[in-house]
Amino acid sequence: MGFIYLVQEFIKLINLADILYCFGAVQLGIIFGMLPGLTATVGVAILTALTFKWDPGNAILVLIGIYVGAIYGGSRTAILLNIPGTPANAATCLDGFPLSKTGKASEALGLATTASFIGSMIGLIALSFLTPVLANAALKFKSYEVFWLAVFGVAICGNLTAAKDPIKGWISGIIGILLSFVGMEAIQGYRRFTFGVSDLMAGFNIIPVLVGTYALVEILDSLTDVKQGEAIAQIGRVVPRFKDIAANWFNIVRSGLIGVIIGVIPGVGENIGSYVAYDFAKRASKHPEEFGKGSIEGLIASETANNAVVGGALVPVLSLAIPGSPPAAVLLAALYLHNVRPGPLLMIEQPMYIYTFSAMFALATIAMFVLGLSFVKPMLRILRLKTTIMMPMVFVLCMVGTYAIAGRKFDLLVMVIFGIIGFAMRKLGYPEAPLVLGIILGPMLDENLRRGLILSHGSLAPFFGSTISILLIIAVFFTLFGRLKPVKQATSLIFWPLNKLIALAKAKSGRSV
Amino acid sequence: MNEEHKKTARPDFVSSAVICLASVVIFVLSLAMPKYEEWGLYATPSLAPMVFSITLFLCGSMMLVRSIIAKGYRISFSKEKTMTFLRSRILKHFLVALGFVLIYYVFFGVLHFVLISAVYLFLNIFFYRSTTWWKALILSVVYTGTIWYCFNYLFLIPLP
């Protein structure tokens, strides 16, 4: 039935206005993605602010278009200039730029476009069919499980976004949680940490926080360390050859699935998804030595995965109201602004919305494929625009967008303060994503912890009482302590029989070959 | 000790000390919150801030100890180093970019949107010598004027 609903909703979108909105948004997203410093998060955050008075359907369509377009658009600068347009395309540079240097820029662009399209389609399948399953499962969650889910979200986001130093990721997440406590709390209505400032009563509006943490930080970073532009390679026909795609079908499917799984994990996102898929592709390749020197397999893996993450990241947005990536966090805030309440109850209140949303995603994916293979040369002219002109222009839009939400100058102050905090955090090696996720999940954590305790009359036992809770606690434990030697040793001891079996099977298969 | 941790020992020492201090402040502020004993002490609004300020303190302390082991507390301020830092292009650019942002924020809503936005844009373009002054002026005025017109008349969102 899900497929029929999806088709029905897609047909509804086939009208000139929606197609124009979608194609326009995807093109704008590609431009955002192409321009170094302007990430998908920045694009979605600015457009959320600019479109919040629009009809909800059009506004969400535009935001999805920007998101899909920006993640793909970053591959162009990654391939042509060795500069990832967005952090999600960093892995694309590894093989995209060497391909470009050997005169295969057009081929690389075509392959990246096709891989991105297929990746998005895999993400679409996950979004349409996994979301209802997860949302139905989440309906069984009580306060105790929701609490552990939120803890897990912040912990794993901190772990993966600060892979070299997870403690910094956790600190960032905890700071986000503590910042989310500012304002009137939901149970007794007490004003926490407002210090008499009436503007703080409702807490921090998430849009100024996001614009500050992502857009202003990028602007300050780009203007602080101005880089010179580089020459762009000549571009010919970008439509890829079918045999290149067909030869990589398994790589594409694997990378797409990796992308979806990474996407579903709260707060992690495209940046990590593309690297993980790249690593898997390299390990599985017959020619690992070509990776980093212009391997088509590597290029396809990273581009398929980062676009598959988009669909995957939107699964927890709709089913659990937990963002799978930073741009998805902005999209989640945008859904609230437009009176859509994502989460398990969405399946009861608006059961068709998942398919409407998925249909918008499908249209944006098609638009990305069409636009990705056309208008390449004229679009590349935009790269001539200097950062020192573009970034101040973007900041004007940030100010306008933030101000437009409520017409309050206080929101501008919040944006500027979070921009400065975010800049300092970036320079000190603290990732921004857990901070934002903490701000989003903080109220959920607080309310469910206290509600759970009220329901159990102060007993902690129910927090450890259900299978879901126990699974989540185990996940939190391994996220926090999985790297410690004693935990590693204990794990290998537990899985010793399984490892032995795998080793035996490998040895047997080796002999038979 | 990880090589990466050794490299960042000094900034980590300072940042972790600030984090520990901030977590103590949050904990003290949480203690001052009302208890609402009729709901049960476990429902107090200070519960979550207390729990997470303690968690933050623990994480901050771990980092502080790590940075102390890596001798991150050895922070020296030589005149030569300080002057090099103060004269660096990056610091100058950062202060200018931030200064322009703050000026723009302060005068936003005080002066007309087109005026303050055009001034902000012009100052940035002029400072970085991105183009000639007259091109910068035209670009600034046309860009901000277009935004003002679109918001006021097309999106129906009044700008100051």
Boltz contact constraints between the chains, C-beta under 6 A:
constraints:
  - contact:
      token1: [A, 164]
      token2: [B, 4]
      max_distance: 6.0
  - contact:
      token1: [A, 167]
      token2: [B, 59]
      max_distance: 6.0
  - contact:
      token1: [A, 167]
      token2: [B, 63]
      max_distance: 6.0
  - contact:
      token1: [A, 170]
      token2: [B, 59]
      max_distance: 6.0
  - contact:
      token1: [A, 171]
      token2: [B, 59]
      max_distance: 6.0
  - contact:
      token1: [A, 174]
      token2: [B, 52]
      max_distance: 6.0
  - contact:
      token1: [A, 174]
      token2: [B, 55]
      max_distance: 6.0
  - contact:
      token1: [A, 174]
      token2: [B, 56]
      max_distance: 6.0
  - contact:
      token1: [A, 177]
      token2: [B, 52]
      max_distance: 6.0
  - contact:
      token1: [A, 178]
      token2: [B, 52]
      max_distance: 6.0
  - contact:
      token1: [A, 181]
      token2: [B, 49]
      max_distance: 6.0
  - contact:
      token1: [A, 185]
      token2: [B, 45]
      max_distance: 6.0
  - contact:
      token1: [A, 188]
      token2: [B, 36]
      max_distance: 6.0
  - contact:
      token1: [A, 188]
      token2: [B, 45]
      max_distance: 6.0
  - contact:
      token1: [A, 190]
      token2: [B, 45]
      max_distance: 6.0
  - contact:
      token1: [A, 192]
      token2: [B, 45]
      max_distance: 6.0
  - contact:
      token1: [A, 220]
      token2: [B, 97]
      max_distance: 6.0
  - contact:
      token1: [A, 223]
      token2: [B, 97]
      max_distance: 6.0
  - contact:
      token1: [A, 224]
      token2: [B, 90]
      max_distance: 6.0
  - contact:
      token1: [A, 224]
      token2: [B, 93]
      max_distance: 6.0
  - contact:
      token1: [A, 224]
      token2: [B, 94]
      max_distance: 6.0
  - contact:
      token1: [A, 386]
      token2: [B, 130]
      max_distance: 6.0
  - contact:
      token1: [A, 388]
      token2: [B, 128]
      max_distance: 6.0
  - contact:
      token1: [A, 388]
      token2: [B, 130]
      max_distance: 6.0
  - contact:
      token1: [A, 389]
      token2: [B, 125]
      max_distance: 6.0
  - contact:
      token1: [A, 389]
      token2: [B, 130]
      max_distance: 6.0
  - contact:
      token1: [A, 392]
      token2: [B, 121]
      max_distance: 6.0
  - contact:
      token1: [A, 392]
      token2: [B, 124]
      max_distance: 6.0
  - contact:
      token1: [A, 396]
      token2: [B, 117]
      max_distance: 6.0
  - contact:
      token1: [A, 404]
      token2: [B, 157]
      max_distance: 6.0
  - contact:
      token1: [A, 409]
      token2: [B, 109]
      max_distance: 6.0
  - contact:
      token1: [A, 412]
      token2: [B, 105]
      max_distance: 6.0
  - contact:
      token1: [A, 416]
      token2: [B, 105]
      max_distance: 6.0
  - contact:
      token1: [A, 428]
      token2: [B, 11]
      max_distance: 6.0
  - contact:
      token1: [A, 428]
      token2: [B, 15]
      max_distance: 6.0
  - contact:
      token1: [A, 446]
      token2: [B, 48]
      max_distance: 6.0
  - contact:
      token1: [A, 449]
      token2: [B, 48]
      max_distance: 6.0
  - contact:
      token1: [A, 450]
      token2: [B, 43]
      max_distance: 6.0
  - contact:
      token1: [A, 453]
      token2: [B, 42]
      max_distance: 6.0
  - contact:
      token1: [A, 454]
      token2: [B, 43]
      max_distance: 6.0
  - contact:
      token1: [A, 458]
      token2: [B, 40]
      max_distance: 6.0
  - contact:
      token1: [A, 458]
      token2: [B, 42]
      max_distance: 6.0
